[in-house]
Amino acid sequence: DPNFRERPGHEQRLEAMGVKGDYAASRDDALSLMKKSEAEVVYFYCHGGVDKEGLPYLSLGPVGKDRFTRSNLRAGRIRWRKTRPLVFINGCHTTALSPESALDLVSGFVEVSHAAGVIGTEITIFEPIATQFAEDFFQRFLIEKQNAGDAIRGARLKMLQDGNPLGLVYIPYVMPALKLT
């Protein structure tokens, strides 16, 4: 989305800390990368919403174009067998997602694709907060090799220390002890 003004700086800061990866600019690119990669983390920086039938989606690529749904995981045969990544959905404009519909995406990644877990939000999250939380979490989880629970807790506490309680909106659907090998 061209309105994601924080994305270029976010990408640069992630690269500067040693976090590197492949970039997908559309749903089809993302499906292709997920199918062939052995990634330890799959990171979505996107919008989310609910369609007219009440199905949750992630908006990947140009706004209103490529919607990513749970059914894309099954249709694309995204099944991680060797490396089961942690999926981090850093999506804004997700206020339309109820906890029940958000779980549809979470369970899709876990049940269909065999992800190790999912981290996401259930409310709208603004870009400066989204980038700050993700960068702190990735520093802890990927670089410092903390387990997922400690990395989430640390990122939340850092934001609280800075006077911002919105780090608490990140919900982990992952075993706290999950750690990179």
C-alpha positions in Angstrom: 0.0 0.0 0.0 1.5 3.4 -1.0 0.1 4.8 2.2 2.5 2.7 4.3 4.9 5.5 4.7 6.9 3.7 7.4 7.7 0.6 5.4 11.0 1.7 3.7 12.5 2.8 7.0 11.2 -0.3 8.7 12.8 -2.5 6.1 16.1 -0.6 6.4 16.1 -1.0 10.2 15.4 -4.7 10.0 18.2 -5.2 7.5 20.6 -3.1 9.7 19.9 -5.5 12.6 20.7 -8.5 10.3 17.1 -9.5 9.5 17.0 -10.4 5.9 14.4 -12.1 3.8 12.5 -12.2 0.5 9.9 -9.6 -0.3 6.5 -10.4 -1.9 4.5 -7.5 -3.4 1.3 -9.5 -4.0 -0.7 -12.4 -2.7 0.6 -14.7 -5.5 4.2 -13.7 -4.8 3.6 -14.4 -1.1 2.1 -17.8 -1.8 5.0 -18.7 -4.1 7.6 -17.7 -1.5 5.8 -19.5 1.3 5.6 -22.7 -0.8 9.3 -22.8 -1.6 10.9 -21.3 1.4 12.3 -22.8 4.5 11.8 -19.6 6.5 11.8 -19.6 10.2 9.6 -16.5 10.3 6.9 -15.4 7.8 6.2 -11.7 8.3 3.1 -9.9 6.9 3.2 -6.1 6.9 -0.3 -5.4 5.6 -3.9 -4.4 6.0 -6.6 -6.8 7.2 -10.3 -6.9 7.0 -13.5 -9.0 6.6 -15.3 -9.5 3.3 -19.0 -9.4 2.7 -19.4 -13.1 3.6 -17.6 -12.4 6.9 -14.4 -14.1 6.0 -11.2 -12.5 7.2 -8.5 -11.6 4.8 -5.1 -9.9 4.6 -4.7 -7.3 1.8 -1.4 -8.0 0.1 -0.3 -5.8 -2.7 -2.3 -2.9 -4.2 -5.3 -2.0 -2.0 -8.4 -3.9 -3.0 -6.6 -6.4 -5.2 -4.9 -9.5 -3.9 -6.8 -10.6 -0.8 -5.2 -13.5 1.1 -7.5 -15.8 2.9 -7.3 -19.1 4.7 -8.5 -20.9 1.6 -5.3 -19.6 -0.3 -3.2 -21.8 2.1 -5.1 -24.9 1.2 -5.4 -24.1 -2.5 -1.7 -23.1 -2.7 -0.8 -26.3 -0.8 1.2 -24.3 1.7 2.4 -27.0 4.1 5.5 -26.5 6.0 7.0 -29.9 7.0 10.7 -29.4 7.6 10.8 -25.9 9.0 7.6 -24.7 10.7 7.8 -20.9 10.8 6.4 -18.5 13.2 3.9 -16.3 11.3 3.8 -12.6 12.4 0.8 -10.7 11.0 1.5 -7.0 11.5 -1.7 -5.8 10.0 -3.5 -2.5 10.5 -7.1 -1.7 9.9 -8.1 -5.0 11.5 -10.9 -3.5 13.7 -13.5 -5.3 11.7 -11.9 -8.6 12.7 -13.6 -10.2 15.7 -11.5 -12.6 17.8 -13.5 -15.5 16.2 -12.8 -14.4 12.6 -9.1 -13.6 13.4 -8.8 -17.2 14.7 -9.8 -18.4 11.2 -6.5 -17.1 9.8 -4.6 -18.2 12.9 -6.0 -21.8 12.7 -5.4 -21.8 8.9 -1.7 -21.2 9.4 -1.4 -23.7 12.2 -3.8 -26.4 11.0 -3.5 -26.2 7.2 0.1 -25.0 6.8 1.6 -26.4 10.1 3.1 -23.0 11.3 4.7 -23.1 14.7 2.4 -20.3 15.8 1.0 -16.9 14.9 1.4 -13.4 16.3 -1.1 -10.7 15.4 -3.4 -8.0 16.6 -7.2 -7.8 17.0 -7.5 -4.0 16.7 -6.2 -1.3 14.4 -2.5 -0.7 15.0 -0.8 2.4 13.6 2.4 2.2 11.6 4.8 3.8 14.0 3.6 1.4 16.8 3.6 -1.6 14.4 7.1 -1.0 13.2 8.4 -0.3 16.7 6.9 -3.5 18.2 8.0 -5.7 15.3 11.6 -4.4 15.3 11.9 -4.9 19.0 10.4 -8.4 18.8 12.6 -9.4 15.9 15.7 -8.1 17.7 14.9 -10.2 20.7 13.6 -13.4 18.9 15.9 -13.5 15.8 19.1 -11.8 16.9 19.3 -12.3 20.6 17.7 -15.8 20.3 15.1 -15.3 23.1 12.1 -17.6 23.1 8.9 -16.2 21.7 7.3 -15.6 25.1 10.3 -13.6 26.4 10.6 -11.7 23.1 6.9 -10.7 23.2 7.1 -9.8 26.9 10.2 -7.8 26.4 8.8 -5.9 23.4 5.6 -5.1 25.4 7.5 -4.0 28.4 9.8 -1.7 26.3 6.7 0.0 24.8 5.2 0.4 28.3 8.5 1.8 29.5 8.2 4.4 26.7 4.7 5.3 27.9 2.8 3.4 25.3 0.5 0.5 26.3 -0.3 -0.5 22.7 2.3 -3.2 22.6 -0.2 -5.2 24.7 -2.5 -5.5 21.6 -0.1 -8.1 20.0 -1.6 -11.5 20.7 0.6 -14.6 20.6 -0.9 -17.8 19.4 2.3 -19.6 20.0 4.0 -21.7 22.7 6.0 -19.3 24.8 9.0 -21.6 24.8 9.3 -21.5 20.9 12.9 -20.7 20.1 15.0 -20.7 17.0 17.5 -23.6 16.7 
